[in-house]
Amino acid sequence: MKRPSIRRWLIFRYGMSIGCLLVAAGISIYFTVKHSMFTALDNSIRQTAALLENQVELENDKIQFEWQENLNVNRILTANSLFQYWDEQTGETTRSPAFGSGNLPKFCGPDFSPVLRDIELPSGHQGRAVGLRIKPYVVAAEMERIQQAGRVINPRRRTLILVVAGDAEPIRETLNRLRWILIGFLFLSLAVGFFIIARVVRLALKPIVHLTKQVRNRSELQVDHALDLPPGLPSELLGLTESFNRLLGRVAGIREREANFIRLVAHELRTPVAGLMATSELALSKKREAGDYERQLISCHQSAQELNELIKRLYALAKLESNLEPYSMEELDLVLLLNECLRPFVREFADSKFSLAAPLPSGTSLILADPYLVRLIFNNLLDNALSYTRSAGEIAITFEIAGDVIIIRFSNTTASPPDQPERWFEPLFRKDTSRHDAAHHLGIGLTLSLQAANAMGWALAARQTAVDRVSFEIGIPRKFWSSGSREQL
Amino acid sequence: MRLLLIEDNAALRNALGQYLREAELIVDFAETGEEGLWAATENSYDVVIMDLMLPHISGMEILAKLRERKNPVHILVVSALDGLDDRLKALDAGADDYLVKPFSLAEALARVRALLRRRYGSKAPFLECADLTLEPLTRNVQRGGCSIDLTALEFRLLEYLFHRCGEVVSRSEIWEKVFEDGTGGMSNVVDVYIGYLRKKLNKENAAELIHTRRGQGYVMESRIP
C-alpha cells in the first residue's frame, strides 16, 4: 500500500484549490464579459429603436419614415442597422436599407413596452432584437387639417410594430476566443502553479528532510545524541524535535544507567575474582605451612561465596526483569508471613540496640500474592533497615488502609540518607561509591524488591520522611485482598 | 621500602599484602578511603597502592587531595573499573600507574618495583655500588663475585641504602622505610643492623661502603682512597 505523503497531499490539495479558483475566476470573467457585451448590444438596439420610433410620422394619412429622407444622420443610422416596421392597419412592412429581402421575426411587448429576444437573423447569424409597438408622430398642421376635414383619426389606433435587430455573431466570436484564452490561461496557470507549489512544498519540507538525514546518518554510538536544532527550524517542527530530543535524552539516561550497571556489575564480579586469583597465586607462589594453606583456602572460599551470592542475586534480578519464571498468586496470610520474616531479625535488631515498633494486626489477613516474592521483599526491607539504621536508632513497621490500598510501611532512623529516594532502587546503587558501605550489601536487594512488587502488581516507594528517617511503603491494591481482610486489618 | 595498600576487599588486601611482604617490602594497610588518606598524609611512603571505589572517600578524591597537598608519593591504582575513561581520569588525576583487577600478583609486584626505581631515579633492574651488586627480583647480593647471605631485614636495609646511594640517610628515614614497626618510636636498632650489614659486606678486608656521618646518619658510596 502506498504510504500517505505530505508532499503529494500538499501539492494535490493546493493544486486542486488553485485550479478550482482559476476555473471559477475564468467562468466569472467569461460570463461577466458575455453579459456586458450583450448588455451593450441590447442597449445599442434599444437606442436605435428609440431613434427609429421617433422617425415615424403620419402625413396625409400615410406613414412617413424620416430616415428615408436621406439626411446625413439618417444615413448613418440606417446604413448598418437591421430593423423592420409593420403597419398594423395596412399590413405593409418596411425594412432597413441594410436589410435584404428577408423578414425579422415580428414581435412586441404589451402596450408600447419593448421586449428583447434572441433571434435568428435572415443571414443565419444569431442576433438580438427588440420589438415594440409604436405610434406615429402627427405634426400640428396635419392635426389641424384632419380636424378641418372633420375626420376623426386617432393616431393611437394607427400603430406600427418595430423590430430592431443586432448581429450577435461578432460577440459570439469574441466570447469564443475569450473562452479558449481562458482555458489556455487556466492550464498554463495550473502548470505554473503546480511547479511553484512543488517548489514551495519542497522548500517547506526541507527541514524534515534535513532532520531525516540527521537521524539516518547516526552511527550506533550516536543513537541517543540529541538532534541539532538549526536556527531556521520551523516552529511546527521545533516542538516535535524538542519532544524527540527529550525522548532521546531519556534513552540516553537509560543507556547510561545500563552502562553504569554493566560497569558496576563488572566491578562487583571482578573484585571477588581478584581476591580469588590473588589468594590462589599467593598460595602457589611458594611452599607453605599447612596453616597458611588453610587460611588461604578459607579466604578463597569466602570470595567464592561472595561471588556466588552476587551471581544469584543478579540472576534473580534478570529473571524478574524478563519474567523468565512465572510467579504464582496464591492466598496467604500477610501478617503471618511478615511475622515469620521478622522473627530472625528481632534478635539482630536487639543486638544492634535498635528499638523495634511493629504493631501488627492480630488474626488472619489473607491476600493474593506469590509467597516467594513477598518473602523476598520483606527480607530485603528488614535487612536494609538492619544495615542502615543509625546507632541506637528506631525501626517501625506499620499497617494502614488508605482508600483501596493496604500500606505496609517500614521506616527507620538513619544517618544522612542519600538524596533522590527514587535512585535507591537502581541496581547496585549505594550510599557510598565503594562496595562495602554496608557490610554484606550488594546493592541489588532494593532493586529486587521493586521488581518483585511490580511483578505482582504491587507498588513500592521510598521516601525521606525526616532529616534522619527514611520510609519504604508497600502498596497492595484492593483487588489482591481476600474477603475479610479489610475487617481484620 | 614502605608501601601503603588501601583496599576494602579483605581477600585481595591480605593476599597482595602478604605477597609484597614476602618480596621484602614493608606494607601498611588501610581499609577505607578515610584511613588511607590519613595514613598517606601522616607517613612517608614510597608507593601507595589503592583501589578507586573505597568506602567514605573514593580513590579519586584521595588522589586529588594528595596531589593538591603536593605529596610526591608514587601511586599505583588497582581497580576493577577497566574503561578507558576510568584509566585516563585516574592517570590525569595524578596516578603513576593503573592496574585492572583481577591481576597477577607478580605483575603488581613488578609494577611496584618499577615505581620504586622511578622513585629513586634508577632504571636498571639491579643495583650496583663498586663491586657490590643487589638484584631485587632474585634477592641475590654479591660482592666481588661472592654471594652474601642476608636476612630479610638486612636485605631491605641494603636495598634502601642502594636506592639512596651517594645520599646521606638519617636514622629516622631508615627506621621509617625499612623496619616493620617504623611508624612507632625509634630505638638503636638501626645502628645494630648497620653493624650486622657492615660485618657481612666487609669480609676479607674489602673496602668500606657504608660510611657514618656523625650526627647526620649513613651514606653508601665507594670512596677512592
Interface residues (C-beta under 8 A of the other chain):
Chain A: R263 A266 H267 E268 L269 R270 T271 P272 V273 A274 G275 L276 M277 A278 T279 E281 L282 S285 K286 Q296 S299 C300 Q302 S303 D432 T433 S434 R435 H436 D437
Chain B: D8 N9 A10 A11 L12 N14 A15 L16 Q18 Y19 E22 T32 G33 D51 M53 L54 P55 H56 S58 V78 S79 A80 L81 D82 G83 V100 K101 P102 F103 S104 L105 A106
